[in-house]
């Protein structure tokens, strides 16, 4: 019996000690300071100015970062499309020149060069058109679109066996649009 009573005494002591610790924590946390809360009227204008300046600087910094990001996207878009134009138009012009040479020589190679010229022009038009984005400035976008239209018109003239005068005008227009577009592209670097 003695053992049971000691055990209950320990449990009772443990509970009493825990309750005392909880009460000390509650009493320690409920201390109230005397005084009246009030704004220091002399510091308020400086605080408002500091907050206003901080917000203004933050907005300016965010705006500058956004402007840099947009400029970077525009530059990348222009360079990507210009590289596409440069590469694919060179291939197209080479194929058209092979066709023109075969035509001028009156050899039987005209039919063999016609398909590759038409394909190269259409592939260039598709590639350039596919690389156009809203990030490209309007003047450059218009010049690149003119190349796309000119390449398709030249492909149509070759496939349709246009008369020499019409074909030569189409080629002249194509060369002019390419020169204009490449000049504008060069200005982006």
Helices and strands as residue ranges (DSSP letters): H 2-29, H 41-105, H 110-131, H 138-159, H 164-186
